[in-house]
Amino acid sequence: MFTVSLGDDGAELRPLEPWQAEEFLAHMDRARGLVDPWIPFAAAATDLISARALLQRYADKQAADTGRLYGIWLDGTLVGGVLFRIFEAGTGKCEIGCWLEPAGQGRGLVNRASKVLIDWAFDVRGMHRVEWIASAANTRSVAAAERLGMTREGVLREAYLHRGRRHDEEIWAVLASEWRKGRS
C-alpha cells in the first residue's frame, strides 16, 4: 500500500480497499447528508455488506484498469475521497469525482487530491482528457472543477435522475496539454 502526503496538515491520499469497509461505512454515515443529494455513492453503502461490495466493485475496476478509488485521511481519519469513476486507457479519457464529509471541507483537500490523480492520469498513464461531471445545482463540485482549471464544456439538461429528481449536469474537462501548460 502507498500513502501520498497532501501537505503538512496531516492530510493523506491512500487507496480505499475492501478490507477498509468498516472505516468506510463509518465515514459514509458522517458524509451521507452532503453526498446523498448529488450522487448515489452514499446510498450504495448503508451497511457493512453494501460498503464492502462498493469497495470490491472499485477493486475489480482497478484490476480491470477501468476505475480507481482513493480515500482522503486527515490526521488518521477518513474524511473523503477521490476516484476515477471511469477510466478508459484505450481512448485516453477518464472521469474524476470526489466527496467529503463536513470535517474535511474548507481545507483544499479535494483540490490537492484531485491534482495528484490528474497528474498521474496525464504523466504516468498518458491520458488525453480528464472530465468532471456534476449536477449544476452542486455548486461546491462545480467550483472544484473551476479551481482545477477545467473548462466548462456544456450542460446536459435534465440528464441525471437521482432520487426521483432530474438534474442538469455540467461537463467540465481539462486536456493534457492544458494541464501541463497550467503547471508551468
RAHUFEN-V974292 format. One record per residue. N is the residue number from 1. RES is the residue in one letter. OMEGA is omega as a letter, one per 20 degrees, with the letter a starting at -180 (* if undefined). Layout:
# RAHUFEN-V974292
n:N res:RES omega:OMEGA
n:N res:RES omega:OMEGA
This chain:
# RAHUFEN-V974292
n:1 res:M omega:r
n:2 res:F omega:r
n:3 res:T omega:r
n:4 res:V omega:r
n:5 res:S omega:r
n:6 res:L omega:r
n:7 res:G omega:a
n:8 res:D omega:a
n:9 res:D omega:r
n:10 res:G omega:r
n:11 res:A omega:a
n:12 res:E omega:r
n:13 res:L omega:a
n:14 res:R omega:r
n:15 res:P omega:r
n:16 res:L omega:a
n:17 res:E omega:a
n:18 res:P omega:a
n:19 res:W omega:r
n:20 res:Q omega:a
n:21 res:A omega:a
n:22 res:E omega:r
n:23 res:E omega:r
n:24 res:F omega:r
n:25 res:L omega:r
n:26 res:A omega:r
n:27 res:H omega:a
n:28 res:M omega:r
n:29 res:D omega:r
n:30 res:R omega:a
n:31 res:A omega:a
n:32 res:R omega:a
n:33 res:G omega:r
n:34 res:L omega:a
n:35 res:V omega:a
n:36 res:D omega:r
n:37 res:P omega:a
n:38 res:W omega:a
n:39 res:I omega:a
n:40 res:P omega:a
n:41 res:F omega:a
n:42 res:A omega:r
n:43 res:A omega:r
n:44 res:A omega:a
n:45 res:A omega:a
n:46 res:T omega:r
n:47 res:D omega:a
n:48 res:L omega:a
n:49 res:I omega:a
n:50 res:S omega:r
n:51 res:A omega:r
n:52 res:R omega:a
n:53 res:A omega:r
n:54 res:L omega:r
n:55 res:L omega:r
n:56 res:Q omega:r
n:57 res:R omega:r
n:58 res:Y omega:r
n:59 res:A omega:r
n:60 res:D omega:r
n:61 res:K omega:r
n:62 res:Q omega:r
n:63 res:A omega:r
n:64 res:A omega:a
n:65 res:D omega:r
n:66 res:T omega:r
n:67 res:G omega:r
n:68 res:R omega:a
n:69 res:L omega:a
n:70 res:Y omega:r
n:71 res:G omega:r
n:72 res:I omega:r
n:73 res:W omega:r
n:74 res:L omega:a
n:75 res:D omega:r
n:76 res:G omega:a
n:77 res:T omega:r
n:78 res:L omega:a
n:79 res:V omega:a
n:80 res:G omega:r
n:81 res:G omega:r
n:82 res:V omega:a
n:83 res:L omega:r
n:84 res:F omega:r
n:85 res:R omega:r
n:86 res:I omega:r
n:87 res:F omega:a
n:88 res:E omega:a
n:89 res:A omega:a
n:90 res:G omega:r
n:91 res:T omega:a
n:92 res:G omega:a
n:93 res:K omega:r
n:94 res:C omega:r
n:95 res:E omega:r
n:96 res:I omega:r
n:97 res:G omega:a
n:98 res:C omega:r
n:99 res:W omega:r
n:100 res:L omega:r
n:101 res:E omega:a
n:102 res:P omega:a
n:103 res:A omega:a
n:104 res:G omega:a
n:105 res:Q omega:r
n:106 res:G omega:a
n:107 res:R omega:a
n:108 res:G omega:a
n:109 res:L omega:r
n:110 res:V omega:a
n:111 res:N omega:a
n:112 res:R omega:a
n:113 res:A omega:r
n:114 res:S omega:r
n:115 res:K omega:r
n:116 res:V omega:a
n:117 res:L omega:a
n:118 res:I omega:r
n:119 res:D omega:a
n:120 res:W omega:a
n:121 res:A omega:a
n:122 res:F omega:a
n:123 res:D omega:a
n:124 res:V omega:a
n:125 res:R omega:r
n:126 res:G omega:r
n:127 res:M omega:a
n:128 res:H omega:a
n:129 res:R omega:r
n:130 res:V omega:a
n:131 res:E omega:r
n:132 res:W omega:a
n:133 res:I omega:a
n:134 res:A omega:r
n:135 res:S omega:r
n:136 res:A omega:r
n:137 res:A omega:r
n:138 res:N omega:a
n:139 res:T omega:r
n:140 res:R omega:r
n:141 res:S omega:r
n:142 res:V omega:r
n:143 res:A omega:r
n:144 res:A omega:r
n:145 res:A omega:r
n:146 res:E omega:r
n:147 res:R omega:r
n:148 res:L omega:r
n:149 res:G omega:r
n:150 res:M omega:r
n:151 res:T omega:r
n:152 res:R omega:a
n:153 res:E omega:r
n:154 res:G omega:r
n:155 res:V omega:r
n:156 res:L omega:a
n:157 res:R omega:r
n:158 res:E omega:a
n:159 res:A omega:a
n:160 res:Y omega:r
n:161 res:L omega:r
n:162 res:H omega:r
n:163 res:R omega:r
n:164 res:G omega:a
n:165 res:R omega:r
n:166 res:R omega:r
n:167 res:H omega:r
n:168 res:D omega:r
n:169 res:E omega:r
n:170 res:E omega:r
n:171 res:I omega:r
n:172 res:W omega:r
n:173 res:A omega:r
n:174 res:V omega:r
n:175 res:L omega:a
n:176 res:A omega:a
n:177 res:S omega:r
n:178 res:E omega:a
n:179 res:W omega:a
n:180 res:R omega:r
n:181 res:K omega:r
n:182 res:G omega:r
n:183 res:R omega:a
n:184 res:S omega:*
